[in-house]
Amino acid sequence: MEKIQHSHVEVRGLKLHVAQIGSGDKVVVFLHGFPEIWYTWRYQMIAVANAGYRAIAFDFRGYGLSDQPPEPEKANFNDLVDDVVGLLDSLGINKAFLIGKDFGAFPAYMVATVHPERVLGVITLGIPFLLPGPSAVRNQQLPQGFYITRWQEPGRAEADFGRFDAKAVIRNIYTLFSGSEVPVAAEDQEIMDLFDPSAPLPPWFSEEDLSVYASLYEKSGFRFALQVPYRTLNVDCGITEPIVKAPTLLIMGEKDYVRKFPGIEDYIRSGAMKHVVPDLDIIFMPEGSHFVQEQLPDQVNEFIITFLGKHSA
């Protein structure tokens, strides 16, 4: 970990916190989800650097040590797409592999669609090809207490999270979301109320890990995170005829709760995704949770390095 270098890079008027390791000609850019941050990729960064690649992970705008945009409530996923391309430009990188986890999969696919000349390949963890828009997540087919529905309601998550410090919020979400059931609150509950205080952290997530996450979210808070992804998830991104031409790998944990979102399992298993991502491979990890990159890093690293090697010629 001590070999990972940290800096701030100016991108579109904001200073983004960037972590880097390795010096290979081929570049891999990692895109985090929520409640994650650059640190979620610690194992993968070291592994790909050891395999000869330059690994870059950054905190999205409004997250961790990156600057907050002046008007967070006006932000959407297109800002993240522009930030990825802007970061490549600022670092003088022509093309890169993009690896996205959770909502980080959205900008990975979007950059590959809108700027195909910048993308060598795409790997996503836990999320198949989806675009922000009305059909991204079918909230109406899930109970009213569905966590995304709750967090999309202005002020509700702020009040829920506000009862706790950042460390407790991260602990609660990591513990809840590492299970195989979709987090749904009862009518008289908030999402944080679903957490059992006696529940231990997942065995692959240490108190030290929790402290790192907490320190970064203490800096940024959750204001931007609630805007992007949650409150802009159903906002149309303007891409009308998507196609990802780059080679793509989807890694899905069999115990990831996302598989229980309406239509997702059939979409992945039926081959429908190949209509928009024709050069697609899918790997299912039988014991994998929503956080496979931290839970089973050695296996995930092997999948990633094999893919990179196959498509680096």
BADOLUM-784192 format. One line per field, with one value per residue (C-alpha): x, y, z; chain; residue in one letter. Coordinates in steps of 0.05 Angstrom, whole numbers, plus 5000, padded with zeros to 4 digits. Layout:
! BADOLUM-784192
c1: (X	...)
c2: (Y	...)
c3: (Z	...)
cadena: (A	...)
residuo: (A	...)
//
This chain:
! BADOLUM-784192
c1: (5000	5057	5079	5013	5025	4973	4963	4909	4897	4857	4800	4746	4759	4760	4819	4807	4844	4883	4918	4969	5018	5057	5089	5069	5049	4980	4935	4878	4830	4787	4718	4689	4617	4582	4598	4666	4724	4792	4813	4763	4811	4873	4883	4870	4916	4975	4960	4955	5017	5055	5031	5062	5005	4996	4938	4898	4840	4809	4755	4697	4680	4644	4674	4731	4790	4765	4734	4659	4627	4597	4525	4521	4446	4456	4505	4489	4525	4548	4593	4628	4637	4668	4713	4739	4757	4783	4828	4856	4870	4903	4948	4965	4934	4905	4871	4857	4821	4762	4741	4677	4643	4571	4551	4622	4599	4553	4608	4652	4599	4581	4653	4660	4597	4609	4685	4703	4770	4793	4775	4817	4767	4715	4707	4648	4633	4562	4527	4511	4506	4455	4447	4418	4346	4274	4285	4353	4323	4249	4234	4159	4166	4199	4169	4165	4220	4271	4336	4344	4273	4285	4351	4322	4273	4304	4322	4304	4373	4404	4360	4373	4448	4451	4435	4504	4576	4607	4641	4576	4541	4597	4596	4521	4519	4578	4549	4478	4498	4545	4484	4444	4378	4356	4356	4283	4257	4188	4140	4161	4236	4294	4349	4398	4348	4358	4427	4435	4485	4510	4527	4603	4638	4646	4708	4744	4733	4776	4768	4828	4792	4731	4773	4802	4733	4707	4764	4749	4674	4684	4719	4666	4601	4545	4513	4542	4537	4461	4457	4501	4484	4417	4378	4402	4396	4329	4350	4359	4433	4419	4450	4399	4434	4484	4536	4600	4649	4706	4718	4680	4679	4623	4640	4578	4576	4522	4505	4502	4434	4433	4416	4347	4330	4271	4294	4369	4380	4342	4378	4446	4430	4389	4443	4404	4463	4502	4456	4492	4557	4573	4644	4622	4645	4611	4641	4597	4630	4589	4608	4613	4576	4565	4638	4675	4737	4749	4717	4754	4811	4857	4804	4781	4853	4865	4803	4824	4897	4876	4828	4880	4931	4883	4866	4934	4966)
c2: (5000	5048	5045	5075	5148	5202	5269	5318	5328	5387	5363	5409	5461	5412	5379	5304	5258	5206	5144	5111	5053	5020	5048	5004	5030	5000	5038	5012	5062	5039	5070	5061	5052	5071	5070	5058	5103	5095	5049	4996	4978	4970	4896	4903	4963	4927	4863	4897	4940	4877	4849	4908	4957	5028	5028	5091	5098	5164	5192	5216	5290	5302	5238	5229	5276	5303	5373	5383	5414	5483	5459	5384	5381	5397	5340	5275	5215	5254	5294	5229	5210	5278	5271	5203	5231	5295	5256	5216	5281	5313	5253	5249	5180	5164	5097	5057	4997	5017	4976	4997	4970	4983	5051	5059	5011	5065	5114	5056	5034	5105	5125	5062	5081	5155	5155	5086	5110	5120	5050	4987	4944	4945	4903	4913	4881	4870	4912	4891	4941	4993	5067	5120	5131	5114	5039	5033	5005	4987	5017	5009	4934	4934	4953	5026	5014	4994	5029	5066	5092	5117	5150	5183	5222	5290	5298	5227	5195	5258	5252	5177	5182	5244	5203	5171	5190	5173	5111	5081	5096	5060	5001	4994	4997	4950	4899	4904	4905	4846	4801	4768	4802	4869	4920	4940	4978	4971	5031	5053	5042	5076	5038	5048	5015	4950	4943	4896	4930	4862	4842	4837	4868	4820	4777	4807	4879	4900	4956	4988	4986	5017	5073	5089	5093	5134	5185	5196	5204	5249	5295	5292	5275	5241	5300	5286	5210	5216	5259	5214	5157	5155	5218	5218	5143	5152	5215	5201	5207	5223	5161	5135	5079	5049	4999	4979	4954	4944	4874	4869	4825	4823	4792	4774	4746	4693	4721	4794	4823	4862	4797	4802	4869	4860	4834	4834	4759	4744	4800	4772	4698	4705	4735	4799	4840	4817	4860	4922	4890	4839	4823	4800	4748	4735	4702	4680	4673	4624	4654	4726	4782	4854	4869	4813	4856	4860	4794	4749	4793	4737	4707	4774	4796	4732	4745	4818	4802	4746	4794	4850	4802	4775	4845	4881	4852)
c3: (5000	5016	4942	4919	4902	4915	4882	4861	4787	4760	4717	4691	4745	4803	4838	4837	4885	4845	4870	4823	4823	4767	4704	4647	4578	4587	4635	4678	4708	4766	4780	4849	4873	4938	4995	4965	4946	4911	4969	4948	4892	4936	4921	4846	4838	4867	4827	4760	4774	4790	4724	4686	4681	4706	4756	4770	4818	4835	4880	4838	4844	4910	4941	4990	4979	4912	4908	4915	4853	4868	4855	4871	4860	4786	4775	4738	4708	4648	4695	4714	4641	4626	4688	4665	4596	4627	4674	4616	4580	4641	4650	4576	4568	4500	4516	4579	4606	4650	4710	4745	4807	4828	4800	4773	4719	4689	4670	4647	4597	4579	4563	4521	4484	4473	4468	4441	4416	4489	4514	4507	4545	4601	4663	4709	4776	4800	4747	4675	4619	4641	4625	4671	4653	4672	4662	4696	4761	4764	4831	4821	4821	4890	4958	4978	5029	4974	4992	4925	4929	5000	4982	4921	4966	4981	5054	5076	5073	5100	5162	5167	5159	5203	5265	5260	5246	5179	5207	5231	5165	5126	5176	5170	5094	5084	5131	5103	5030	5035	5043	4988	5003	4973	5031	5041	5102	5132	5131	5200	5188	5155	5119	5176	5222	5185	5214	5273	5321	5343	5272	5260	5201	5142	5154	5095	5118	5177	5228	5194	5127	5160	5190	5121	5089	5148	5144	5070	5078	5139	5090	5035	5071	5032	4996	4928	4936	4945	4882	4839	4834	4870	4852	4779	4767	4731	4692	4618	4598	4525	4494	4444	4407	4455	4432	4469	4417	4466	4495	4560	4621	4672	4740	4781	4851	4857	4926	4903	4921	4855	4820	4854	4823	4775	4707	4722	4728	4664	4628	4647	4636	4572	4529	4517	4540	4478	4434	4462	4485	4431	4454	4524	4573	4639	4701	4759	4827	4869	4937	4912	4947	4924	4944	4908	4895	4971	4991	4941	4915	4891	4846	4820	4807	4766	4724	4712	4694	4647	4612	4608	4580	4528	4502	4509	4447)
cadena: (A	A	A	A	A	A	A	A	A	A	A	A	A	A	A	A	A	A	A	A	A	A	A	A	A	A	A	A	A	A	A	A	A	A	A	A	A	A	A	A	A	A	A	A	A	A	A	A	A	A	A	A	A	A	A	A	A	A	A	A	A	A	A	A	A	A	A	A	A	A	A	A	A	A	A	A	A	A	A	A	A	A	A	A	A	A	A	A	A	A	A	A	A	A	A	A	A	A	A	A	A	A	A	A	A	A	A	A	A	A	A	A	A	A	A	A	A	A	A	A	A	A	A	A	A	A	A	A	A	A	A	A	A	A	A	A	A	A	A	A	A	A	A	A	A	A	A	A	A	A	A	A	A	A	A	A	A	A	A	A	A	A	A	A	A	A	A	A	A	A	A	A	A	A	A	A	A	A	A	A	A	A	A	A	A	A	A	A	A	A	A	A	A	A	A	A	A	A	A	A	A	A	A	A	A	A	A	A	A	A	A	A	A	A	A	A	A	A	A	A	A	A	A	A	A	A	A	A	A	A	A	A	A	A	A	A	A	A	A	A	A	A	A	A	A	A	A	A	A	A	A	A	A	A	A	A	A	A	A	A	A	A	A	A	A	A	A	A	A	A	A	A	A	A	A	A	A	A	A	A	A	A	A	A	A	A	A	A	A	A	A	A	A	A	A	A	A	A	A	A	A	A	A	A	A	A	A	A	A	A	A	A	A)
residuo: (M	E	K	I	Q	H	S	H	V	E	V	R	G	L	K	L	H	V	A	Q	I	G	S	G	D	K	V	V	V	F	L	H	G	F	P	E	I	W	Y	T	W	R	Y	Q	M	I	A	V	A	N	A	G	Y	R	A	I	A	F	D	F	R	G	Y	G	L	S	D	Q	P	P	E	P	E	K	A	N	F	N	D	L	V	D	D	V	V	G	L	L	D	S	L	G	I	N	K	A	F	L	I	G	K	D	F	G	A	F	P	A	Y	M	V	A	T	V	H	P	E	R	V	L	G	V	I	T	L	G	I	P	F	L	L	P	G	P	S	A	V	R	N	Q	Q	L	P	Q	G	F	Y	I	T	R	W	Q	E	P	G	R	A	E	A	D	F	G	R	F	D	A	K	A	V	I	R	N	I	Y	T	L	F	S	G	S	E	V	P	V	A	A	E	D	Q	E	I	M	D	L	F	D	P	S	A	P	L	P	P	W	F	S	E	E	D	L	S	V	Y	A	S	L	Y	E	K	S	G	F	R	F	A	L	Q	V	P	Y	R	T	L	N	V	D	C	G	I	T	E	P	I	V	K	A	P	T	L	L	I	M	G	E	K	D	Y	V	R	K	F	P	G	I	E	D	Y	I	R	S	G	A	M	K	H	V	V	P	D	L	D	I	I	F	M	P	E	G	S	H	F	V	Q	E	Q	L	P	D	Q	V	N	E	F	I	I	T	F	L	G	K	H	S	A)
//
